[in-house]
């Protein structure tokens, strides 16, 4: 995914320090799995999406994640109502 973020922005959204990210670039190092998870969280994507080769994957933003969480808490009938409502919008 190309977002055009600077190291500062990536650090800000991921909760990592800018110096950590800068070190990865300058020393050609790979982040640890926990650090990579923080990056994915900051980008609003899963690790599967991060590693996916298909560039057409939908990014899972915080808002989309909230909708999916809310959707999961609905029963079958409520989900049907929401789907019908969305189709008619």
C-alpha positions in Angstrom: 0.0 0.0 0.0 1.2 3.4 -0.9 0.2 6.1 1.5 3.0 8.6 0.9 3.6 8.9 4.7 6.9 10.2 6.0 8.8 8.3 8.7 7.4 10.8 11.2 3.8 10.0 10.1 4.3 6.2 10.2 5.8 6.6 13.7 2.9 8.8 14.9 0.2 6.3 13.7 2.1 3.1 14.7 3.3 4.2 18.1 6.9 3.5 17.2 9.7 6.0 17.4 10.8 7.7 14.3 14.4 6.7 15.1 13.4 3.0 15.1 11.8 3.4 11.7 14.8 5.4 10.4 17.2 2.7 11.6 15.3 0.0 9.7 15.8 2.0 6.5 19.3 3.1 7.0 20.6 -0.3 8.2 18.3 -2.3 5.9 16.9 -4.1 8.9 13.5 -5.9 9.2 11.1 -5.0 12.0 10.1 -7.6 14.6 6.7 -9.2 14.4 5.3 -7.1 17.3 6.7 -3.9 15.6 5.2 -5.0 12.3 1.8 -5.5 14.0 2.0 -1.9 15.3 2.7 -0.7 11.8 -0.3 -2.6 10.5 -2.5 -1.3 13.3 -1.3 2.2 12.4 -2.1 1.7 8.8 -5.5 0.2 9.7 -4.8 -3.1 8.0 -4.1 -6.7 8.9 -0.8 -8.4 8.5 -2.4 -10.5 5.8 -3.2 -7.4 3.9 0.3 -6.1 4.5 1.9 -9.1 2.9 -0.8 -9.6 0.2 0.4 -9.2 -3.4 -3.0 -8.2 -4.6 -3.0 -4.4 -4.6 -6.8 -4.3 -4.9 -7.4 -5.4 -1.3 -9.7 -3.1 0.7 -7.8 -1.4 3.5 -9.3 -1.9 6.9 -9.5 1.5 8.4 -10.5 2.1 12.0 -14.0 3.1 10.8 -14.4 -0.1 8.8 -13.1 -2.2 11.7 -15.7 -0.6 13.9 -18.4 -1.4 11.4 -17.3 -5.0 11.3 -17.1 -5.2 15.1 -20.7 -3.8 15.3 -21.8 -6.1 12.5 -20.5 -9.2 14.5 -22.6 -8.2 17.5 -25.8 -8.2 15.5 -28.1 -11.3 15.3 -29.1 -12.7 12.0 -32.3 -10.7 11.8 -30.6 -7.5 12.6 -27.9 -8.2 9.9 -30.7 -8.8 7.4 -32.3 -5.4 8.3 -29.0 -3.6 7.9 -28.2 -5.3 4.6 -31.7 -4.4 3.3 -31.3 -0.8 4.5 -27.9 -0.5 2.7 -29.3 -1.9 -0.5 -32.0 0.8 -0.5 -29.7 3.7 0.2 
